[in-house]
Amino acid sequence: MITIIAAFGKNYELGKDNDLIWHLPADLKRFKRTTTGHHILMGRNTFESIGKPLPNRTSVIITRNDNYFMDGCLVANSLEEAIDLAEGNNAFIIGGAQIYKQALENDLVDKLDVTIVHENFEADVYFPEIDLKIWEETARKDFKADEKNKHDYSFVTFTKIN
């Protein structure tokens, strides 16, 4: 199963200046719990914004650079190659915007596991709009802002409509 995991604002805002635009500890905990033990597929910019392989996961970096090497990571020259490197295991596409767009446009994804932050943000990269003719919301948990999480947010799962 190939799953996109992402967090975005009300208008699909993902980030700005190659960084997150909010701090939401509940989302980070969910991300860790969901992806631990699995392959995580990401573009080079996303990897470099993280800065290191994440523990207890197999990091697959997607880059057009044939000579790119990162210790402790697998490297692929396309999203399809990255999916092949996951060898049929559950894999999570974790970004960035270009990789999300490519995965959705090429019908490479089975599920969307997203956090929607219920606020507008200034951003320079956006998640592709979710086409509700293709994707059906199958689970949702809504949360109010608290002392640790400064914004209202929802954990939402979408599955492909057959």
N, CA, C and O atoms as a DFTB+ gen file, in Angstrom:
648 C
 N C O
     1  1       0.847      -1.182       0.000
     2  2       0.000       0.000       0.000
     3  2       0.891       1.244       0.000
     4  3       1.846       1.341       0.771
     5  1       0.564       2.177      -0.866
     6  2       1.281       3.453      -0.937
     7  2       0.351       4.529      -0.394
     8  3      -0.760       4.712      -0.891
     9  1       0.811       5.232       0.623
    10  2       0.021       6.256       1.298
    11  2       0.752       7.585       1.236
    12  3       1.958       7.658       1.473
    13  1       0.012       8.626       0.916
    14  2       0.550       9.978       1.090
    15  2       0.243      10.384       2.519
    16  3      -0.889      10.242       2.982
    17  1       1.248      10.888       3.217
    18  2       1.040      11.462       4.538
    19  2       1.508      12.908       4.466
    20  3       2.633      13.195       4.056
    21  1       0.620      13.817       4.875
    22  2       0.916      15.242       4.728
    23  2       0.126      16.035       5.754
    24  3      -0.856      15.554       6.319
    25  1       0.574      17.247       5.978
    26  2      -0.164      18.212       6.790
    27  2      -0.229      19.503       5.996
    28  3       0.775      19.969       5.458
    29  1      -1.425      20.076       5.931
    30  2      -1.579      21.322       5.193
    31  2      -2.663      22.186       5.818
    32  3      -3.497      21.710       6.588
    33  1      -2.631      23.467       5.469
    34  2      -3.593      24.424       5.977
    35  2      -4.906      24.381       5.209
    36  3      -5.091      23.555       4.315
    37  1      -5.822      25.289       5.573
    38  2      -7.157      25.329       4.978
    39  2      -7.126      25.469       3.459
    40  3      -8.002      24.950       2.768
    41  1      -6.140      26.155       2.951
    42  2      -6.016      26.373       1.506
    43  2      -4.901      25.519       0.916
    44  3      -4.261      25.907      -0.060
    45  1      -4.676      24.362       1.512
    46  2      -3.683      23.383       1.040
    47  2      -2.233      23.862       1.192
    48  3      -1.348      23.356       0.502
    49  1      -1.978      24.827       2.081
    50  2      -0.623      25.320       2.305
    51  2       0.224      24.227       2.959
    52  3      -0.177      23.616       3.949
    53  1       1.410      23.999       2.378
    54  2       2.336      22.985       2.917
    55  2       3.504      23.602       3.673
    56  3       3.844      23.153       4.768
    57  1       4.114      24.622       3.098
    58  2       5.319      25.157       3.710
    59  2       5.751      26.452       3.060
    60  3       5.148      26.935       2.101
    61  1       6.813      26.992       3.616
    62  2       7.395      28.222       3.099
    63  2       8.900      28.168       3.337
    64  3       9.357      27.775       4.411
    65  1       9.654      28.565       2.335
    66  2      11.120      28.586       2.433
    67  2      11.678      27.224       2.845
    68  3      12.599      27.143       3.658
    69  1      11.113      26.157       2.280
    70  2      11.561      24.787       2.533
    71  2      11.469      24.400       4.011
    72  3      12.322      23.681       4.531
    73  1      10.424      24.885       4.671
    74  2      10.238      24.574       6.082
    75  2       8.740      24.494       6.384
    76  3       7.911      24.966       5.605
    77  1       8.409      23.891       7.524
    78  2       7.027      23.861       7.991
    79  2       6.607      25.261       8.419
    80  3       7.445      26.081       8.794
    81  1       5.307      25.529       8.363
    82  2       4.832      26.876       8.715
    83  2       4.029      26.887      10.013
    84  3       3.398      27.889      10.352
    85  1       4.055      25.771      10.734
    86  2       3.429      25.698      12.052
    87  2       4.149      24.614      12.845
    88  3       4.881      23.795      12.289
    89  1       3.927      24.629      14.144
    90  2       4.465      23.571      15.002
    91  2       3.268      22.900      15.664
    92  3       2.565      23.511      16.468
    93  1       3.048      21.654      15.321
    94  2       1.896      20.906      15.817
    95  2       2.397      19.561      16.361
    96  3       2.445      18.576      15.624
    97  1       2.772      19.517      17.653
    98  2       3.332      18.287      18.224
    99  2       2.448      17.053      18.021
   100  3       2.969      15.956      17.821
   101  1       1.134      17.212      18.069
   102  2       0.253      16.048      17.875
   103  2       0.437      15.453      16.483
   104  3       0.401      14.232      16.325
   105  1       0.635      16.299      15.476
   106  2       0.853      15.817      14.116
   107  2       2.204      15.115      14.006
   108  3       2.313      14.081      13.347
   109  1       3.224      15.663      14.641
   110  2       4.545      15.033      14.598
   111  2       4.513      13.655      15.257
   112  3       5.144      12.720      14.763
   113  1       3.784      13.520      16.367
   114  2       3.650      12.223      17.035
   115  2       2.901      11.237      16.150
   116  3       3.277      10.068      16.059
   117  1       1.860      11.699      15.509
   118  2       1.095      10.834      14.600
   119  2       1.967      10.389      13.426
   120  3       1.954       9.219      13.044
   121  1       2.720      11.321      12.864
   122  2       3.623      11.005      11.759
   123  2       4.607       9.920      12.179
   124  3       4.803       8.942      11.457
   125  1       5.224      10.089      13.345
   126  2       6.202       9.111      13.826
   127  2       5.552       7.751      14.052
   128  3       6.084       6.728      13.621
   129  1       4.414       7.737      14.720
   130  2       3.708       6.485      15.021
   131  2       3.288       5.772      13.730
   132  3       3.377       4.547      13.641
   133  1       2.835       6.530      12.743
   134  2       2.319       5.953      11.498
   135  2       3.428       5.429      10.600
   136  3       3.268       4.385       9.966
   137  1       4.561       6.144      10.536
   138  2       5.604       5.791       9.559
   139  2       6.706       4.896      10.114
   140  3       7.456       4.307       9.336
   141  1       6.827       4.775      11.432
   142  2       7.889       3.953      12.014
   143  2       7.775       2.513      11.523
   144  3       6.700       1.913      11.531
   145  1       8.920       1.980      11.096
   146  2       8.984       0.621      10.606
   147  2       8.698       0.479       9.121
   148  3       8.678      -0.633       8.595
   149  1       8.478       1.598       8.443
   150  2       8.111       1.561       7.030
   151  2       9.100       2.364       6.178
   152  3       9.968       3.062       6.702
   153  1       8.952       2.252       4.882
   154  2       9.695       3.083       3.935
   155  2       9.028       4.454       3.859
   156  3       7.803       4.552       3.789
   157  1       9.840       5.514       3.874
   158  2       9.324       6.864       3.650
   159  2      10.007       7.404       2.392
   160  3      11.233       7.414       2.289
   161  1       9.195       7.846       1.450
   162  2       9.678       8.318       0.167
   163  2       9.548       9.830       0.122
   164  3       8.501      10.389       0.452
   165  1      10.641      10.493      -0.298
   166  2      10.611      11.958      -0.286
   167  2      11.549      12.524      -1.331
   168  3      12.520      11.885      -1.736
   169  1      11.238      13.733      -1.758
   170  2      12.141      14.453      -2.641
   171  2      13.383      14.906      -1.883
   172  3      13.402      14.948      -0.653
   173  1      14.415      15.243      -2.644
   174  2      15.683      15.659      -2.037
   175  2      15.510      16.892      -1.158
   176  3      16.077      16.948      -0.067
   177  1      14.735      17.888      -1.608
   178  2      14.551      19.094      -0.796
   179  2      13.897      18.771       0.549
   180  3      14.277      19.321       1.583
   181  1      12.919      17.883       0.520
   182  2      12.276      17.482       1.774
   183  2      13.285      16.801       2.687
   184  3      13.344      17.093       3.881
   185  1      14.086      15.885       2.121
   186  2      15.102      15.232       2.942
   187  2      16.053      16.265       3.541
   188  3      16.357      16.213       4.733
   189  1      16.521      17.200       2.719
   190  2      17.488      18.184       3.216
   191  2      16.871      19.116       4.251
   192  3      17.586      19.629       5.112
   193  1      15.555      19.348       4.189
   194  2      14.928      20.161       5.235
   195  2      14.850      19.378       6.554
   196  3      14.893      19.974       7.630
   197  1      14.734      18.043       6.470
   198  2      14.763      17.198       7.670
   199  2      16.198      17.084       8.178
   200  3      16.446      17.167       9.381
   201  1      17.146      16.891       7.250
   202  2      18.563      16.933       7.582
   203  2      19.236      15.616       7.906
   204  3      20.462      15.557       7.996
   205  1      18.454      14.552       8.084
   206  2      19.061      13.259       8.424
   207  2      18.019      12.171       8.207
   208  3      16.823      12.461       8.162
   209  1      18.458      10.917       8.073
   210  2      17.484       9.826       7.995
   211  2      16.703       9.739       9.305
   212  3      17.280       9.866      10.385
   213  1      15.409       9.524       9.208
   214  2      14.600       9.411      10.421
   215  2      14.769       8.011      11.015
   216  3      14.807       7.028      10.276
   217  1      14.871       7.916      12.329
   218  2      15.123       6.619      12.965
   219  2      13.989       5.614      12.723
   220  3      12.816       5.974      12.625
   221  1      14.390       4.348      12.632
   222  2      13.457       3.223      12.524
   223  2      12.566       3.279      11.288
   224  3      11.452       2.756      11.289
   225  1      13.068       3.916      10.237
   226  2      12.388       3.963       8.946
   227  2      13.437       3.827       7.855
   228  3      14.606       4.145       8.072
   229  1      13.030       3.362       6.696
   230  2      13.921       3.324       5.544
   231  2      13.639       4.558       4.705
   232  3      12.566       4.684       4.115
   233  1      14.603       5.469       4.654
   234  2      14.439       6.713       3.897
   235  2      14.843       6.495       2.449
   236  3      15.939       6.015       2.161
   237  1      13.943       6.854       1.541
   238  2      14.219       6.792       0.109
   239  2      14.130       8.220      -0.425
   240  3      13.079       8.858      -0.366
   241  1      15.260       8.706      -0.948
   242  2      15.343      10.076      -1.455
   243  2      15.203      10.043      -2.972
   244  3      15.886       9.278      -3.652
   245  1      14.315      10.877      -3.491
   246  2      14.091      10.952      -4.935
   247  2      14.799      12.191      -5.460
   248  3      14.544      13.308      -5.009
   249  1      15.699      11.975      -6.428
   250  2      16.454      13.080      -7.017
   251  2      16.792      12.750      -8.464
   252  3      16.934      11.582      -8.827
   253  1      16.918      13.775      -9.277
   254  2      17.343      13.571     -10.670
   255  2      18.858      13.418     -10.775
   256  3      19.373      13.020     -11.820
   257  1      19.568      13.730      -9.703
   258  2      21.030      13.679      -9.689
   259  2      21.496      12.225      -9.573
   260  3      21.329      11.595      -8.529
   261  1      22.080      11.701     -10.651
   262  2      22.537      10.304     -10.667
   263  2      23.665      10.026      -9.677
   264  3      23.895       8.872      -9.315
   265  1      24.369      11.066      -9.236
   266  2      25.514      10.888      -8.348
   267  2      25.194      11.184      -6.886
   268  3      26.090      11.167      -6.042
   269  1      23.936      11.454      -6.580
   270  2      23.565      11.805      -5.214
   271  2      23.729      10.582      -4.317
   272  3      23.340       9.471      -4.678
   273  1      24.310      10.806      -3.149
   274  2      24.489       9.753      -2.159
   275  2      24.242      10.334      -0.780
   276  3      24.686      11.442      -0.480
   277  1      23.541       9.598       0.053
   278  2      23.356       9.998       1.442
   279  2      23.465       8.740       2.277
   280  3      22.698       7.792       2.107
   281  1      24.424       8.746       3.178
   282  2      24.658       7.591       4.036
   283  2      23.386       7.255       4.808
   284  3      22.734       8.139       5.363
   285  1      23.047       5.994       4.838
   286  2      21.881       5.536       5.592
   287  2      20.572       5.652       4.845
   288  3      19.515       5.387       5.417
   289  1      20.614       6.045       3.569
   290  2      19.398       6.227       2.773
   291  2      19.511       5.478       1.455
   292  3      20.610       5.200       0.975
   293  1      18.374       5.159       0.884
   294  2      18.312       4.677      -0.486
   295  2      18.050       5.887      -1.384
   296  3      17.421       6.857      -0.958
   297  1      18.529       5.828      -2.618
   298  2      18.338       6.942      -3.550
   299  2      17.684       6.404      -4.817
   300  3      18.087       5.369      -5.348
   301  1      16.672       7.120      -5.292
   302  2      15.962       6.764      -6.515
   303  2      15.936       7.977      -7.433
   304  3      15.970       9.120      -6.977
   305  1      15.875       7.710      -8.741
   306  2      15.827       8.803      -9.706
   307  2      14.413       9.121     -10.176
   308  3      14.223      10.004     -11.012
   309  1      13.420       8.411      -9.648
   310  2      12.023       8.711      -9.969
   311  2      11.146       8.193      -8.836
   312  3      11.568       7.362      -8.032
   313  1       9.934       8.694      -8.788
   314  2       8.989       8.218      -7.784
   315  2       8.681       6.735      -7.996
   316  3       8.569       5.976      -7.033
   317  1       8.547       6.332      -9.244
   318  2       8.274       4.926      -9.536
   319  2       9.420       4.039      -9.032
   320  3       9.176       2.978      -8.458
   321  1      10.653       4.467      -9.243
   322  2      11.809       3.713      -8.747
   323  2      11.803       3.662      -7.218
   324  3      12.134       2.632      -6.630
   325  1      11.433       4.759      -6.582
   326  2      11.360       4.784      -5.114
   327  2      10.321       3.782      -4.616
   328  3      10.552       3.079      -3.632
   329  1       9.178       3.719      -5.299
   330  2       8.138       2.757      -4.926
   331  2       8.660       1.339      -5.102
   332  3       8.404       0.476      -4.263
   333  1       9.387       1.091      -6.183
   334  2       9.984      -0.238      -6.391
   335  2      10.954      -0.595      -5.270
   336  3      11.012      -1.752      -4.854
   337  1      11.711       0.374      -4.777
   338  2      12.658       0.126      -3.691
   339  2      11.956      -0.266      -2.392
   340  3      12.552      -0.913      -1.530
   341  1      10.693       0.125      -2.254
   342  2       9.922      -0.262      -1.065
   343  2       9.568      -1.747      -1.099
   344  3       9.117      -2.299      -0.095
   345  1       9.770      -2.395      -2.249
   346  2       9.638      -3.854      -2.396
   347  2       8.319      -4.397      -1.872
   348  3       8.292      -5.419      -1.186
   349  1       7.228      -3.717      -2.192
   350  2       5.917      -4.216      -1.795
   351  2       5.547      -3.969      -0.353
   352  3       4.450      -4.336       0.069
   353  1       6.432      -3.355       0.418
   354  2       6.107      -3.008       1.801
   355  2       5.234      -1.755       1.818
   356  3       5.174      -1.017       0.834
   357  1       4.563      -1.521       2.939
   358  2       3.840      -0.265       3.082
   359  2       4.839       0.867       2.966
   360  3       5.894       0.843       3.601
   361  1       4.508       1.853       2.159
   362  2       5.392       2.996       1.969
   363  2       4.575       4.265       2.108
   364  3       3.397       4.314       1.755
   365  1       5.232       5.291       2.632
   366  2       4.587       6.584       2.841
   367  2       5.334       7.644       2.050
   368  3       6.544       7.811       2.206
   369  1       4.610       8.355       1.205
   370  2       5.169       9.500       0.496
   371  2       5.013      10.685       1.420
   372  3       3.897      11.047       1.793
   373  1       6.154      11.307       1.800
   374  2       6.116      12.358       2.823
   375  2       6.427      13.746       2.268
   376  3       6.554      14.699       3.037
   377  1       6.553      13.875       0.959
   378  2       6.759      15.202       0.389
   379  2       7.886      15.234      -0.599
   380  3       8.547      14.222      -0.831
   381  1       8.103      16.334      -1.160
   382  2       7.386      17.582      -1.060
   383  2       6.276      17.712      -2.089
   384  3       5.770      16.730      -2.632
   385  1       5.921      18.970      -2.333
   386  2       4.771      19.293      -3.163
   387  2       4.860      18.654      -4.547
   388  3       3.866      18.122      -5.041
   389  1       6.024      18.696      -5.177
   390  2       6.170      18.115      -6.525
   391  2       5.948      16.606      -6.492
   392  3       5.326      16.051      -7.398
   393  1       6.448      15.946      -5.466
   394  2       6.300      14.492      -5.343
   395  2       4.831      14.148      -5.082
   396  3       4.308      13.202      -5.671
   397  1       4.160      14.905      -4.207
   398  2       2.729      14.684      -3.970
   399  2       1.949      14.814      -5.280
   400  3       1.119      13.965      -5.608
   401  1       2.226      15.885      -6.017
   402  2       1.520      16.145      -7.272
   403  2       1.740      15.002      -8.257
   404  3       0.789      14.513      -8.868
   405  1       2.967      14.585      -8.408
   406  2       3.301      13.507      -9.334
   407  2       2.598      12.207      -8.929
   408  3       2.063      11.501      -9.783
   409  1       2.598      11.894      -7.651
   410  2       1.973      10.665      -7.155
   411  2       0.475      10.662      -7.444
   412  3      -0.079       9.639      -7.846
   413  1      -0.178      11.799      -7.241
   414  2      -1.616      11.874      -7.468
   415  2      -1.950      11.882      -8.954
   416  3      -2.882      11.203      -9.385
   417  1      -1.196      12.644      -9.740
   418  2      -1.463      12.724     -11.180
   419  2      -1.245      11.393     -11.878
   420  3      -1.928      11.089     -12.856
   421  1      -0.305      10.599     -11.391
   422  2       0.025       9.319     -12.026
   423  2      -0.648       8.121     -11.357
   424  3      -0.316       6.971     -11.642
   425  1      -1.599       8.407     -10.464
   426  2      -2.407       7.361      -9.833
   427  2      -1.546       6.294      -9.155
   428  3      -1.761       5.097      -9.344
   429  1      -0.565       6.747      -8.360
   430  2       0.370       5.836      -7.701
   431  2       0.034       5.599      -6.227
   432  3       0.771       4.901      -5.531
   433  1      -1.063       6.171      -5.752
   434  2      -1.353       6.199      -4.318
   435  2      -2.669       5.488      -4.019
   436  3      -3.635       5.600      -4.773
   437  1      -2.690       4.748      -2.899
   438  2      -3.891       4.036      -2.462
   439  2      -4.690       4.809      -1.412
   440  3      -5.909       4.665      -1.313
   441  1      -3.985       5.633      -0.631
   442  2      -4.628       6.276       0.520
   443  2      -3.966       7.626       0.786
   444  3      -2.781       7.817       0.511
   445  1      -4.751       8.556       1.326
   446  2      -4.236       9.841       1.795
   447  2      -4.470       9.894       3.299
   448  3      -5.592       9.701       3.766
   449  1      -3.423      10.152       4.041
   450  2      -3.495      10.241       5.496
   451  2      -3.022      11.648       5.842
   452  3      -1.819      11.890       5.939
   453  1      -3.958      12.577       6.029
   454  2      -3.580      13.990       6.115
   455  2      -4.011      14.624       7.428
   456  3      -4.971      14.208       8.075
   457  1      -3.255      15.645       7.784
   458  2      -3.625      16.526       8.877
   459  2      -4.006      17.853       8.251
   460  3      -3.207      18.466       7.541
   461  1      -5.225      18.297       8.514
   462  2      -5.668      19.593       8.026
   463  2      -5.611      20.560       9.202
   464  3      -6.276      20.362      10.219
   465  1      -4.811      21.602       9.047
   466  2      -4.689      22.640      10.074
   467  2      -5.690      23.725       9.698
   468  3      -5.591      24.316       8.622
   469  1      -6.646      23.988      10.571
   470  2      -7.785      24.848      10.246
   471  2      -7.455      26.329      10.391
   472  3      -7.991      27.037      11.243
   473  1      -6.559      26.757       9.532
   474  2      -6.145      28.159       9.521
   475  2      -5.518      28.441       8.158
   476  3      -5.089      27.526       7.456
   477  1      -5.473      29.721       7.798
   478  2      -4.785      30.138       6.577
   479  2      -3.358      30.535       6.932
   480  3      -3.113      31.140       7.975
   481  1      -2.428      30.190       6.061
   482  2      -1.016      30.486       6.296
   483  2      -0.406      31.082       5.042
   484  3      -0.871      30.830       3.930
   485  1       0.640      31.873       5.230
   486  2       1.432      32.334       4.107
   487  2       2.344      31.175       3.707
   488  3       3.048      30.612       4.545
   489  1       2.324      30.825       2.422
   490  2       3.076      29.656       1.963
   491  2       3.616      29.899       0.562
   492  3       3.165      30.794      -0.152
   493  1       4.597      29.077       0.187
   494  2       5.090      29.115      -1.192
   495  2       4.994      27.747      -1.863
   496  3       5.337      27.610      -3.038
   497  1       4.529      26.732      -1.126
   498  2       4.249      25.420      -1.715
   499  2       2.913      24.915      -1.174
   500  3       2.539      25.169      -0.029
   501  1       2.209      24.188      -2.045
   502  2       0.845      23.767      -1.728
   503  2       0.647      22.298      -2.072
   504  3       1.244      21.777      -3.014
   505  1      -0.204      21.641      -1.289
   506  2      -0.633      20.284      -1.593
   507  2      -1.647      20.370      -2.730
   508  3      -2.430      21.318      -2.777
   509  1      -1.652      19.394      -3.653
   510  2      -2.664      19.421      -4.715
   511  2      -4.076      19.311      -4.117
   512  3      -4.285      18.620      -3.120
   513  1      -5.021      19.992      -4.731
   514  2      -6.396      19.908      -4.256
   515  2      -6.880      18.461      -4.362
   516  3      -6.627      17.790      -5.362
   517  1      -7.568      17.987      -3.337
   518  2      -8.061      16.610      -3.308
   519  2      -9.360      16.543      -4.103
   520  3     -10.333      17.225      -3.780
   521  1      -9.367      15.718      -5.142
   522  2     -10.527      15.554      -6.020
   523  2     -11.498      14.575      -5.357
   524  3     -11.228      13.376      -5.282
   525  1     -12.623      15.095      -4.881
   526  2     -13.586      14.258      -4.162
   527  2     -14.386      13.345      -5.088
   528  3     -15.227      12.577      -4.619
   529  1     -14.138      13.417      -6.389
   530  2     -14.706      12.427      -7.315
   531  2     -13.838      11.161      -7.321
   532  3     -14.286      10.089      -7.728
   533  1     -12.593      11.308      -6.864
   534  2     -11.639      10.187      -6.836
   535  2     -11.430       9.677      -5.413
   536  3     -11.245       8.480      -5.196
   537  1     -11.461      10.596      -4.444
   538  2     -11.137      10.265      -3.055
   539  2     -12.358      10.441      -2.157
   540  3     -13.113      11.404      -2.287
   541  1     -12.530       9.491      -1.247
   542  2     -13.635       9.518      -0.302
   543  2     -13.080       9.605       1.116
   544  3     -12.188       8.844       1.492
   545  1     -13.613      10.539       1.898
   546  2     -13.205      10.629       3.305
   547  2     -13.765       9.422       4.037
   548  3     -14.972       9.183       4.032
   549  1     -12.862       8.653       4.676
   550  2     -13.294       7.435       5.369
   551  2     -13.054       7.479       6.878
   552  3     -13.548       6.620       7.608
   553  1     -12.303       8.468       7.345
   554  2     -12.090       8.618       8.791
   555  2     -11.711      10.067       9.078
   556  3     -11.053      10.722       8.269
   557  1     -12.137      10.558      10.245
   558  2     -11.802      11.925      10.648
   559  2     -11.865      12.016      12.165
   560  3     -12.788      11.511      12.804
   561  1     -10.848      12.681      12.722
   562  2     -10.851      13.046      14.134
   563  2     -10.513      14.528      14.197
   564  3      -9.490      14.959      13.665
   565  1     -11.370      15.305      14.844
   566  2     -11.187      16.746      14.956
   567  2     -10.670      17.099      16.351
   568  3     -11.073      16.500      17.348
   569  1      -9.764      18.089      16.399
   570  2      -9.156      18.510      17.653
   571  2      -9.149      20.025      17.747
   572  3      -8.974      20.720      16.746
   573  1      -9.340      20.524      18.940
   574  2      -9.252      21.954      19.214
   575  2      -7.825      22.310      19.643
   576  3      -7.093      21.478      20.180
   577  1      -7.460      23.540      19.398
   578  2      -6.153      24.035      19.842
   579  2      -6.039      23.859      21.359
   580  3      -7.034      23.924      22.082
   581  1      -4.810      23.634      21.824
   582  2      -4.552      23.520      23.259
   583  2      -3.198      24.161      23.564
   584  3      -2.620      24.834      22.711
   585  1      -2.701      23.952      24.768
   586  2      -1.437      24.601      25.156
   587  2      -0.250      24.133      24.315
   588  3       0.714      24.879      24.144
   589  1      -0.306      22.904      23.787
   590  2       0.808      22.388      22.977
   591  2       0.587      22.586      21.477
   592  3       1.543      22.794      20.729
   593  1      -0.649      22.523      21.047
   594  2      -1.003      22.617      19.629
   595  2      -1.812      23.890      19.428
   596  3      -2.972      23.967      19.832
   597  1      -1.203      24.878      18.810
   598  2      -1.755      26.236      18.773
   599  2      -2.871      26.450      17.754
   600  3      -3.419      27.549      17.664
   601  1      -3.214      25.415      16.984
   602  2      -4.242      25.553      15.955
   603  2      -5.237      24.401      16.064
   604  3      -4.871      23.303      16.484
   605  1      -6.503      24.648      15.684
   606  2      -7.447      23.552      15.504
   607  2      -6.953      22.712      14.331
   608  3      -6.375      23.243      13.382
   609  1      -7.183      21.398      14.396
   610  2      -6.706      20.526      13.320
   611  2      -7.549      19.265      13.277
   612  3      -8.266      18.943      14.225
   613  1      -7.449      18.554      12.153
   614  2      -8.155      17.287      11.971
   615  2      -7.211      16.277      11.346
   616  3      -6.418      16.617      10.468
   617  1      -7.298      15.030      11.801
   618  2      -6.632      13.914      11.148
   619  2      -7.687      13.285      10.231
   620  3      -8.739      12.849      10.698
   621  1      -7.400      13.242       8.932
   622  2      -8.386      12.783       7.961
   623  2      -7.772      11.721       7.058
   624  3      -6.648      11.876       6.580
   625  1      -8.511      10.648       6.827
   626  2      -8.087       9.603       5.901
   627  2      -9.020       9.596       4.702
   628  3     -10.243       9.612       4.847
   629  1      -8.431       9.571       3.527
   630  2      -9.163       9.441       2.279
   631  2      -8.731       8.143       1.606
   632  3      -7.545       7.814       1.582
   633  1      -9.685       7.417       1.067
   634  2      -9.380       6.234       0.267
   635  2      -9.953       6.427      -1.123
   636  3     -10.914       7.169      -1.326
   637  1      -9.342       5.743      -2.068
   638  2      -9.744       5.876      -3.460
   639  2     -11.122       5.257      -3.661
   640  3     -11.404       4.167      -3.161
   641  1     -11.975       5.962      -4.396
   642  2     -13.295       5.447      -4.748
   643  2     -13.101       4.458      -5.904
   644  3     -12.441       4.772      -6.894
   645  1     -13.669       3.293      -5.769
   646  2     -13.520       2.275      -6.836
   647  2     -14.528       2.478      -7.941
   648  3     -14.544       1.718      -8.909
